[in-house]
Amino acid sequence: MQDKSFLQAIDDLQDRISSNLQDTIGHMLVHRTTVVKATLGIKDEKMRAVVTNMLITSQIIALLTLMRDLGILDEAQYDEFTTYLLQSLIPNSF
């Protein structure tokens, strides 16, 4: 077994988290799970708000991806929407 560098280990972890998030979003959409139901167990209000925003944004991006794949959106529209949504997750530094 080969040892991984720190950066490789971080990249692997990010890939795993991304994959798990995509699986979660897919599961939520297929089973029609609302974000409210999914975050009910999070007691900390600030943490619940962060997770809620991330889950809703991720679901919208998944739906936009489907719309792009079906030809309803072109690549430029998809990029514009997803860029806007991802920027909305970044807190304002004003």
Biopython code that builds the backbone (N, CA, C, O; Angstrom):
import numpy as np
from Bio.PDB.StructureBuilder import StructureBuilder

atoms = [
    (1, "MET", "N", (0.837, -1.182, 0.000)),
    (1, "MET", "CA", (0.000, 0.000, 0.000)),
    (1, "MET", "C", (0.877, 1.239, 0.000)),
    (1, "MET", "O", (1.834, 1.338, 0.768)),
    (2, "GLN", "N", (0.548, 2.161, -0.850)),
    (2, "GLN", "CA", (1.352, 3.367, -0.999)),
    (2, "GLN", "C", (0.806, 4.471, -0.108)),
    (2, "GLN", "O", (-0.405, 4.681, -0.028)),
    (3, "ASP", "N", (1.722, 5.179, 0.567)),
    (3, "ASP", "CA", (1.316, 6.314, 1.392)),
    (3, "ASP", "C", (0.896, 7.470, 0.501)),
    (3, "ASP", "O", (1.484, 7.703, -0.555)),
    (4, "LYS", "N", (-0.111, 8.179, 0.932)),
    (4, "LYS", "CA", (-0.597, 9.334, 0.191)),
    (4, "LYS", "C", (-0.009, 10.600, 0.787)),
    (4, "LYS", "O", (0.239, 10.688, 1.990)),
    (5, "SER", "N", (0.206, 11.565, -0.071)),
    (5, "SER", "CA", (0.613, 12.867, 0.439)),
    (5, "SER", "C", (-0.607, 13.504, 1.097)),
    (5, "SER", "O", (-1.738, 13.062, 0.893)),
    (6, "PHE", "N", (-0.373, 14.516, 1.865)),
    (6, "PHE", "CA", (-1.455, 15.226, 2.528)),
    (6, "PHE", "C", (-2.448, 15.765, 1.507)),
    (6, "PHE", "O", (-3.659, 15.642, 1.691)),
    (7, "LEU", "N", (-1.936, 16.367, 0.424)),
    (7, "LEU", "CA", (-2.816, 16.933, -0.598)),
    (7, "LEU", "C", (-3.643, 15.860, -1.297)),
    (7, "LEU", "O", (-4.813, 16.081, -1.610)),
    (8, "GLN", "N", (-3.036, 14.692, -1.545)),
    (8, "GLN", "CA", (-3.784, 13.594, -2.153)),
    (8, "GLN", "C", (-4.889, 13.119, -1.209)),
    (8, "GLN", "O", (-6.004, 12.825, -1.639)),
    (9, "ALA", "N", (-4.567, 13.050, 0.072)),
    (9, "ALA", "CA", (-5.560, 12.618, 1.055)),
    (9, "ALA", "C", (-6.715, 13.616, 1.120)),
    (9, "ALA", "O", (-7.873, 13.210, 1.220)),
    (10, "ILE", "N", (-6.415, 14.915, 1.065)),
    (10, "ILE", "CA", (-7.449, 15.946, 1.072)),
    (10, "ILE", "C", (-8.302, 15.840, -0.188)),
    (10, "ILE", "O", (-9.528, 15.931, -0.120)),
    (11, "ASP", "N", (-7.655, 15.647, -1.340)),
    (11, "ASP", "CA", (-8.398, 15.487, -2.596)),
    (11, "ASP", "C", (-9.326, 14.270, -2.538)),
    (11, "ASP", "O", (-10.475, 14.339, -2.975)),
    (12, "ASP", "N", (-8.828, 13.168, -2.002)),
    (12, "ASP", "CA", (-9.651, 11.966, -1.867)),
    (12, "ASP", "C", (-10.844, 12.217, -0.954)),
    (12, "ASP", "O", (-11.955, 11.774, -1.245)),
    (13, "LEU", "N", (-10.618, 12.920, 0.140)),
    (13, "LEU", "CA", (-11.692, 13.234, 1.076)),
    (13, "LEU", "C", (-12.739, 14.136, 0.412)),
    (13, "LEU", "O", (-13.940, 13.914, 0.567)),
    (14, "GLN", "N", (-12.287, 15.143, -0.319)),
    (14, "GLN", "CA", (-13.217, 16.028, -1.024)),
    (14, "GLN", "C", (-14.030, 15.254, -2.057)),
    (14, "GLN", "O", (-15.230, 15.487, -2.206)),
    (15, "ASP", "N", (-13.383, 14.337, -2.770)),
    (15, "ASP", "CA", (-14.104, 13.510, -3.744)),
    (15, "ASP", "C", (-15.161, 12.653, -3.065)),
    (15, "ASP", "O", (-16.275, 12.513, -3.568)),
    (16, "ARG", "N", (-14.810, 12.085, -1.926)),
    (16, "ARG", "CA", (-15.749, 11.237, -1.188)),
    (16, "ARG", "C", (-16.930, 12.053, -0.674)),
    (16, "ARG", "O", (-18.077, 11.613, -0.758)),
    (17, "ILE", "N", (-16.651, 13.237, -0.145)),
    (17, "ILE", "CA", (-17.720, 14.110, 0.347)),
    (17, "ILE", "C", (-18.626, 14.524, -0.808)),
    (17, "ILE", "O", (-19.849, 14.508, -0.678)),
    (18, "SER", "N", (-18.034, 14.891, -1.923)),
    (18, "SER", "CA", (-18.810, 15.299, -3.094)),
    (18, "SER", "C", (-19.685, 14.155, -3.586)),
    (18, "SER", "O", (-20.854, 14.359, -3.913)),
    (19, "SER", "N", (-19.135, 12.978, -3.639)),
    (19, "SER", "CA", (-19.891, 11.799, -4.072)),
    (19, "SER", "C", (-21.040, 11.506, -3.108)),
    (19, "SER", "O", (-22.157, 11.215, -3.534)),
    (20, "ASN", "N", (-20.756, 11.586, -1.805)),
    (20, "ASN", "CA", (-21.801, 11.347, -0.807)),
    (20, "ASN", "C", (-22.899, 12.403, -0.897)),
    (20, "ASN", "O", (-24.079, 12.087, -0.744)),
    (21, "LEU", "N", (-22.516, 13.652, -1.145)),
    (21, "LEU", "CA", (-23.501, 14.722, -1.287)),
    (21, "LEU", "C", (-24.377, 14.458, -2.508)),
    (21, "LEU", "O", (-25.598, 14.598, -2.438)),
    (22, "GLN", "N", (-23.766, 14.081, -3.618)),
    (22, "GLN", "CA", (-24.543, 13.797, -4.823)),
    (22, "GLN", "C", (-25.507, 12.634, -4.591)),
    (22, "GLN", "O", (-26.650, 12.677, -5.047)),
    (23, "ASP", "N", (-25.059, 11.607, -3.891)),
    (23, "ASP", "CA", (-25.929, 10.476, -3.561)),
    (23, "ASP", "C", (-27.092, 10.928, -2.683)),
    (23, "ASP", "O", (-28.235, 10.515, -2.886)),
    (24, "THR", "N", (-26.788, 11.776, -1.710)),
    (24, "THR", "CA", (-27.824, 12.285, -0.808)),
    (24, "THR", "C", (-28.856, 13.108, -1.565)),
    (24, "THR", "O", (-30.059, 12.942, -1.361)),
    (25, "ILE", "N", (-28.391, 13.986, -2.431)),
    (25, "ILE", "CA", (-29.295, 14.840, -3.213)),
    (25, "ILE", "C", (-30.158, 13.973, -4.121)),
    (25, "ILE", "O", (-31.366, 14.187, -4.221)),
    (26, "GLY", "N", (-29.549, 13.005, -4.776)),
    (26, "GLY", "CA", (-30.314, 12.094, -5.624)),
    (26, "GLY", "C", (-31.370, 11.349, -4.836)),
    (26, "GLY", "O", (-32.506, 11.209, -5.289)),
    (27, "HIS", "N", (-31.001, 10.870, -3.659)),
    (27, "HIS", "CA", (-31.934, 10.146, -2.791)),
    (27, "HIS", "C", (-33.092, 11.054, -2.379)),
    (27, "HIS", "O", (-34.252, 10.643, -2.401)),
    (28, "MET", "N", (-32.768, 12.288, -2.004)),
    (28, "MET", "CA", (-33.811, 13.228, -1.593)),
    (28, "MET", "C", (-34.789, 13.510, -2.729)),
    (28, "MET", "O", (-36.000, 13.556, -2.514)),
    (29, "LEU", "N", (-34.262, 13.697, -3.939)),
    (29, "LEU", "CA", (-35.126, 14.002, -5.074)),
    (29, "LEU", "C", (-35.994, 12.807, -5.458)),
    (29, "LEU", "O", (-37.188, 12.959, -5.720)),
    (30, "VAL", "N", (-35.395, 11.626, -5.492)),
    (30, "VAL", "CA", (-36.144, 10.427, -5.873)),
    (30, "VAL", "C", (-37.228, 10.100, -4.858)),
    (30, "VAL", "O", (-38.332, 9.696, -5.225)),
    (31, "HIS", "N", (-36.909, 10.276, -3.584)),
    (31, "HIS", "CA", (-37.856, 9.925, -2.525)),
    (31, "HIS", "C", (-38.685, 11.124, -2.046)),
    (31, "HIS", "O", (-39.439, 11.031, -1.078)),
    (32, "ARG", "N", (-38.526, 12.249, -2.751)),
    (32, "ARG", "CA", (-39.303, 13.457, -2.465)),
    (32, "ARG", "C", (-39.205, 13.892, -1.007)),
    (32, "ARG", "O", (-40.192, 14.257, -0.368)),
    (33, "THR", "N", (-37.988, 13.840, -0.516)),
    (33, "THR", "CA", (-37.719, 14.274, 0.853)),
    (33, "THR", "C", (-37.506, 15.776, 0.863)),
    (33, "THR", "O", (-36.701, 16.295, 0.089)),
    (34, "THR", "N", (-38.207, 16.468, 1.717)),
    (34, "THR", "CA", (-38.013, 17.913, 1.815)),
    (34, "THR", "C", (-36.779, 18.209, 2.659)),
    (34, "THR", "O", (-36.346, 17.390, 3.469)),
    (35, "VAL", "N", (-36.234, 19.385, 2.451)),
    (35, "VAL", "CA", (-35.078, 19.811, 3.236)),
    (35, "VAL", "C", (-35.480, 19.987, 4.697)),
    (35, "VAL", "O", (-34.692, 19.702, 5.598)),
    (36, "VAL", "N", (-36.691, 20.451, 4.931)),
    (36, "VAL", "CA", (-37.171, 20.613, 6.307)),
    (36, "VAL", "C", (-37.121, 19.269, 7.039)),
    (36, "VAL", "O", (-36.650, 19.195, 8.173)),
    (37, "LYS", "N", (-37.606, 18.213, 6.389)),
    (37, "LYS", "CA", (-37.571, 16.887, 7.013)),
    (37, "LYS", "C", (-36.135, 16.402, 7.196)),
    (37, "LYS", "O", (-35.803, 15.790, 8.211)),
    (38, "ALA", "N", (-35.288, 16.681, 6.205)),
    (38, "ALA", "CA", (-33.907, 16.201, 6.257)),
    (38, "ALA", "C", (-33.087, 16.893, 7.344)),
    (38, "ALA", "O", (-32.124, 16.316, 7.851)),
    (39, "THR", "N", (-33.455, 18.112, 7.704)),
    (39, "THR", "CA", (-32.660, 18.875, 8.673)),
    (39, "THR", "C", (-33.325, 18.972, 10.039)),
    (39, "THR", "O", (-32.835, 19.682, 10.918)),
    (40, "LEU", "N", (-34.421, 18.277, 10.224)),
    (40, "LEU", "CA", (-35.175, 18.347, 11.472)),
    (40, "LEU", "C", (-34.321, 18.044, 12.701)),
    (40, "LEU", "O", (-34.517, 18.654, 13.752)),
    (41, "GLY", "N", (-33.389, 17.121, 12.582)),
    (41, "GLY", "CA", (-32.592, 16.706, 13.731)),
    (41, "GLY", "C", (-31.442, 17.637, 14.085)),
    (41, "GLY", "O", (-30.771, 17.421, 15.094)),
    (42, "ILE", "N", (-31.198, 18.659, 13.288)),
    (42, "ILE", "CA", (-30.106, 19.593, 13.561)),
    (42, "ILE", "C", (-30.614, 20.642, 14.535)),
    (42, "ILE", "O", (-31.448, 21.475, 14.179)),
    (43, "LYS", "N", (-30.119, 20.604, 15.751)),
    (43, "LYS", "CA", (-30.600, 21.496, 16.811)),
    (43, "LYS", "C", (-30.070, 22.925, 16.686)),
    (43, "LYS", "O", (-30.797, 23.887, 16.936)),
    (44, "ASP", "N", (-28.804, 23.058, 16.299)),
    (44, "ASP", "CA", (-28.184, 24.375, 16.168)),
    (44, "ASP", "C", (-28.807, 25.103, 14.977)),
    (44, "ASP", "O", (-28.686, 24.649, 13.839)),
    (45, "GLU", "N", (-29.471, 26.228, 15.234)),
    (45, "GLU", "CA", (-30.190, 26.950, 14.185)),
    (45, "GLU", "C", (-29.281, 27.447, 13.069)),
    (45, "GLU", "O", (-29.643, 27.388, 11.895)),
    (46, "LYS", "N", (-28.095, 27.937, 13.438)),
    (46, "LYS", "CA", (-27.164, 28.433, 12.422)),
    (46, "LYS", "C", (-26.679, 27.296, 11.534)),
    (46, "LYS", "O", (-26.593, 27.449, 10.315)),
    (47, "MET", "N", (-26.363, 26.160, 12.141)),
    (47, "MET", "CA", (-25.911, 25.006, 11.368)),
    (47, "MET", "C", (-27.038, 24.499, 10.470)),
    (47, "MET", "O", (-26.809, 24.150, 9.312)),
    (48, "ARG", "N", (-28.262, 24.461, 11.013)),
    (48, "ARG", "CA", (-29.412, 24.016, 10.217)),
    (48, "ARG", "C", (-29.610, 24.948, 9.021)),
    (48, "ARG", "O", (-29.916, 24.481, 7.924)),
    (49, "ALA", "N", (-29.440, 26.251, 9.215)),
    (49, "ALA", "CA", (-29.595, 27.217, 8.118)),
    (49, "ALA", "C", (-28.541, 26.986, 7.035)),
    (49, "ALA", "O", (-28.852, 27.032, 5.845)),
    (50, "VAL", "N", (-27.300, 26.737, 7.444)),
    (50, "VAL", "CA", (-26.226, 26.480, 6.482)),
    (50, "VAL", "C", (-26.519, 25.209, 5.686)),
    (50, "VAL", "O", (-26.407, 25.197, 4.460)),
    (51, "VAL", "N", (-26.894, 24.146, 6.387)),
    (51, "VAL", "CA", (-27.185, 22.873, 5.723)),
    (51, "VAL", "C", (-28.410, 23.011, 4.821)),
    (51, "VAL", "O", (-28.433, 22.461, 3.719)),
    (52, "THR", "N", (-29.415, 23.733, 5.276)),
    (52, "THR", "CA", (-30.618, 23.951, 4.476)),
    (52, "THR", "C", (-30.275, 24.653, 3.165)),
    (52, "THR", "O", (-30.697, 24.212, 2.096)),
    (53, "ASN", "N", (-29.512, 25.739, 3.242)),
    (53, "ASN", "CA", (-29.116, 26.471, 2.030)),
    (53, "ASN", "C", (-28.320, 25.591, 1.083)),
    (53, "ASN", "O", (-28.536, 25.621, -0.129)),
    (54, "MET", "N", (-27.396, 24.806, 1.634)),
    (54, "MET", "CA", (-26.569, 23.942, 0.798)),
    (54, "MET", "C", (-27.406, 22.856, 0.130)),
    (54, "MET", "O", (-27.217, 22.571, -1.053)),
    (55, "LEU", "N", (-28.323, 22.250, 0.870)),
    (55, "LEU", "CA", (-29.157, 21.189, 0.305)),
    (55, "LEU", "C", (-30.107, 21.721, -0.764)),
    (55, "LEU", "O", (-30.270, 21.099, -1.813)),
    (56, "ILE", "N", (-30.729, 22.854, -0.508)),
    (56, "ILE", "CA", (-31.636, 23.423, -1.506)),
    (56, "ILE", "C", (-30.872, 23.816, -2.765)),
    (56, "ILE", "O", (-31.310, 23.523, -3.878)),
    (57, "THR", "N", (-29.740, 24.473, -2.592)),
    (57, "THR", "CA", (-28.925, 24.863, -3.738)),
    (57, "THR", "C", (-28.472, 23.642, -4.522)),
    (57, "THR", "O", (-28.513, 23.646, -5.752)),
    (58, "SER", "N", (-28.045, 22.606, -3.829)),
    (58, "SER", "CA", (-27.595, 21.379, -4.500)),
    (58, "SER", "C", (-28.726, 20.699, -5.255)),
    (58, "SER", "O", (-28.512, 20.173, -6.348)),
    (59, "GLN", "N", (-29.925, 20.702, -4.690)),
    (59, "GLN", "CA", (-31.068, 20.109, -5.388)),
    (59, "GLN", "C", (-31.410, 20.910, -6.643)),
    (59, "GLN", "O", (-31.710, 20.334, -7.688)),
    (60, "ILE", "N", (-31.367, 22.224, -6.539)),
    (60, "ILE", "CA", (-31.659, 23.049, -7.713)),
    (60, "ILE", "C", (-30.618, 22.807, -8.800)),
    (60, "ILE", "O", (-30.965, 22.714, -9.978)),
    (61, "ILE", "N", (-29.353, 22.704, -8.420)),
    (61, "ILE", "CA", (-28.301, 22.447, -9.411)),
    (61, "ILE", "C", (-28.500, 21.076, -10.050)),
    (61, "ILE", "O", (-28.286, 20.922, -11.252)),
    (62, "ALA", "N", (-28.906, 20.078, -9.264)),
    (62, "ALA", "CA", (-29.183, 18.753, -9.827)),
    (62, "ALA", "C", (-30.323, 18.834, -10.846)),
    (62, "ALA", "O", (-30.260, 18.212, -11.907)),
    (63, "LEU", "N", (-31.350, 19.593, -10.522)),
    (63, "LEU", "CA", (-32.463, 19.753, -11.460)),
    (63, "LEU", "C", (-32.047, 20.544, -12.700)),
    (63, "LEU", "O", (-32.490, 20.235, -13.807)),
    (64, "LEU", "N", (-31.207, 21.554, -12.526)),
    (64, "LEU", "CA", (-30.687, 22.293, -13.678)),
    (64, "LEU", "C", (-29.841, 21.392, -14.562)),
    (64, "LEU", "O", (-29.880, 21.507, -15.786)),
    (65, "THR", "N", (-29.081, 20.501, -13.955)),
    (65, "THR", "CA", (-28.262, 19.552, -14.721)),
    (65, "THR", "C", (-29.163, 18.653, -15.567)),
    (65, "THR", "O", (-28.878, 18.400, -16.737)),
    (66, "LEU", "N", (-30.239, 18.179, -14.970)),
    (66, "LEU", "CA", (-31.194, 17.362, -15.708)),
    (66, "LEU", "C", (-31.802, 18.164, -16.862)),
    (66, "LEU", "O", (-31.942, 17.650, -17.972)),
    (67, "MET", "N", (-32.156, 19.404, -16.602)),
    (67, "MET", "CA", (-32.725, 20.252, -17.656)),
    (67, "MET", "C", (-31.720, 20.477, -18.781)),
    (67, "MET", "O", (-32.088, 20.495, -19.956)),
    (68, "ARG", "N", (-30.460, 20.646, -18.421)),
    (68, "ARG", "CA", (-29.421, 20.802, -19.450)),
    (68, "ARG", "C", (-29.285, 19.520, -20.252)),
    (68, "ARG", "O", (-29.214, 19.556, -21.480)),
    (69, "ASP", "N", (-29.250, 18.386, -19.562)),
    (69, "ASP", "CA", (-29.093, 17.100, -20.242)),
    (69, "ASP", "C", (-30.278, 16.783, -21.154)),
    (69, "ASP", "O", (-30.121, 16.094, -22.162)),
    (70, "LEU", "N", (-31.461, 17.285, -20.802)),
    (70, "LEU", "CA", (-32.657, 17.081, -21.629)),
    (70, "LEU", "C", (-32.765, 18.108, -22.759)),
    (70, "LEU", "O", (-33.664, 18.017, -23.594)),
    (71, "GLY", "N", (-31.858, 19.076, -22.786)),
    (71, "GLY", "CA", (-31.859, 20.082, -23.840)),
    (71, "GLY", "C", (-32.778, 21.254, -23.573)),
    (71, "GLY", "O", (-33.001, 22.081, -24.457)),
    (72, "ILE", "N", (-33.315, 21.339, -22.367)),
    (72, "ILE", "CA", (-34.191, 22.455, -22.018)),
    (72, "ILE", "C", (-33.358, 23.719, -21.795)),
    (72, "ILE", "O", (-33.792, 24.821, -22.129)),
    (73, "LEU", "N", (-32.168, 23.554, -21.235)),
    (73, "LEU", "CA", (-31.222, 24.654, -21.051)),
    (73, "LEU", "C", (-29.996, 24.393, -21.910)),
    (73, "LEU", "O", (-29.606, 23.242, -22.105)),
    (74, "ASP", "N", (-29.387, 25.456, -22.425)),
    (74, "ASP", "CA", (-28.104, 25.263, -23.083)),
    (74, "ASP", "C", (-26.988, 25.450, -22.051)),
    (74, "ASP", "O", (-27.248, 25.803, -20.901)),
    (75, "GLU", "N", (-25.764, 25.214, -22.470)),
    (75, "GLU", "CA", (-24.631, 25.252, -21.537)),
    (75, "GLU", "C", (-24.451, 26.629, -20.911)),
    (75, "GLU", "O", (-24.136, 26.734, -19.725)),
    (76, "ALA", "N", (-24.646, 27.684, -21.696)),
    (76, "ALA", "CA", (-24.465, 29.049, -21.179)),
    (76, "ALA", "C", (-25.504, 29.365, -20.098)),
    (76, "ALA", "O", (-25.178, 29.965, -19.073)),
    (77, "GLN", "N", (-26.751, 28.960, -20.332)),
    (77, "GLN", "CA", (-27.790, 29.185, -19.329)),
    (77, "GLN", "C", (-27.474, 28.397, -18.059)),
    (77, "GLN", "O", (-27.580, 28.917, -16.949)),
    (78, "TYR", "N", (-27.087, 27.139, -18.240)),
    (78, "TYR", "CA", (-26.746, 26.287, -17.099)),
    (78, "TYR", "C", (-25.621, 26.916, -16.285)),
    (78, "TYR", "O", (-25.709, 27.009, -15.061)),
    (79, "ASP", "N", (-24.560, 27.349, -16.973)),
    (79, "ASP", "CA", (-23.422, 27.968, -16.282)),
    (79, "ASP", "C", (-23.841, 29.226, -15.533)),
    (79, "ASP", "O", (-23.407, 29.456, -14.404)),
    (80, "GLU", "N", (-24.680, 30.035, -16.157)),
    (80, "GLU", "CA", (-25.144, 31.279, -15.535)),
    (80, "GLU", "C", (-25.939, 30.987, -14.253)),
    (80, "GLU", "O", (-25.709, 31.608, -13.216)),
    (81, "PHE", "N", (-26.861, 30.051, -14.340)),
    (81, "PHE", "CA", (-27.674, 29.705, -13.174)),
    (81, "PHE", "C", (-26.839, 29.098, -12.061)),
    (81, "PHE", "O", (-26.975, 29.486, -10.900)),
    (82, "THR", "N", (-25.976, 28.148, -12.403)),
    (82, "THR", "CA", (-25.196, 27.475, -11.360)),
    (82, "THR", "C", (-24.189, 28.426, -10.723)),
    (82, "THR", "O", (-23.959, 28.359, -9.516)),
    (83, "THR", "N", (-23.592, 29.298, -11.507)),
    (83, "THR", "CA", (-22.661, 30.284, -10.946)),
    (83, "THR", "C", (-23.388, 31.180, -9.949)),
    (83, "THR", "O", (-22.876, 31.446, -8.861)),
    (84, "TYR", "N", (-24.568, 31.639, -10.315)),
    (84, "TYR", "CA", (-25.358, 32.483, -9.420)),
    (84, "TYR", "C", (-25.680, 31.735, -8.131)),
    (84, "TYR", "O", (-25.505, 32.270, -7.036)),
    (85, "LEU", "N", (-26.147, 30.506, -8.263)),
    (85, "LEU", "CA", (-26.527, 29.726, -7.078)),
    (85, "LEU", "C", (-25.328, 29.461, -6.167)),
    (85, "LEU", "O", (-25.431, 29.592, -4.947)),
    (86, "LEU", "N", (-24.202, 29.091, -6.754)),
    (86, "LEU", "CA", (-23.017, 28.818, -5.937)),
    (86, "LEU", "C", (-22.508, 30.077, -5.247)),
    (86, "LEU", "O", (-22.026, 30.012, -4.116)),
    (87, "GLN", "N", (-22.609, 31.213, -5.913)),
    (87, "GLN", "CA", (-22.199, 32.475, -5.287)),
    (87, "GLN", "C", (-23.139, 32.848, -4.144)),
    (87, "GLN", "O", (-22.732, 33.522, -3.198)),
    (88, "SER", "N", (-24.385, 32.414, -4.229)),
    (88, "SER", "CA", (-25.334, 32.722, -3.166)),
    (88, "SER", "C", (-24.996, 31.991, -1.873)),
    (88, "SER", "O", (-25.453, 32.388, -0.802)),
    (89, "LEU", "N", (-24.197, 30.923, -1.959)),
    (89, "LEU", "CA", (-23.792, 30.192, -0.763)),
    (89, "LEU", "C", (-22.665, 30.884, -0.011)),
    (89, "LEU", "O", (-22.450, 30.623, 1.172)),
    (90, "ILE", "N", (-21.944, 31.770, -0.698)),
    (90, "ILE", "CA", (-20.804, 32.467, -0.098)),
    (90, "ILE", "C", (-21.324, 33.654, 0.688)),
    (90, "ILE", "O", (-21.989, 34.522, 0.122)),
    (91, "PRO", "N", (-21.036, 33.713, 1.989)),
    (91, "PRO", "CA", (-21.513, 34.851, 2.785)),
    (91, "PRO", "C", (-20.918, 36.165, 2.300)),
    (91, "PRO", "O", (-19.760, 36.227, 1.886)),
    (92, "ASN", "N", (-21.731, 37.210, 2.359)),
    (92, "ASN", "CA", (-21.244, 38.540, 1.978)),
    (92, "ASN", "C", (-20.160, 39.002, 2.927)),
    (92, "ASN", "O", (-20.271, 38.837, 4.142)),
    (93, "SER", "N", (-19.114, 39.580, 2.370)),
    (93, "SER", "CA", (-18.012, 40.069, 3.206)),
    (93, "SER", "C", (-18.086, 41.577, 3.371)),
    (93, "SER", "O", (-17.087, 42.213, 3.707)),
    (94, "PHE", "N", (-19.252, 42.154, 3.140)),
    (94, "PHE", "CA", (-19.428, 43.602, 3.268)),
    (94, "PHE", "C", (-19.585, 43.991, 4.706)),
    (94, "PHE", "O", (-19.745, 45.173, 5.012)),
]
sb = StructureBuilder()
sb.init_structure("model")
sb.init_model(0)
sb.init_chain("A")
sb.init_seg("    ")
for serial, (resi, resn, name, xyz) in enumerate(atoms, 1):
    if name == "N":
        sb.init_residue(resn, " ", resi, " ")
    sb.init_atom(name, np.array(xyz, "f"), 0.0, 1.0, " ", f" {name:<3s}", serial, name[0])
structure = sb.get_structure()
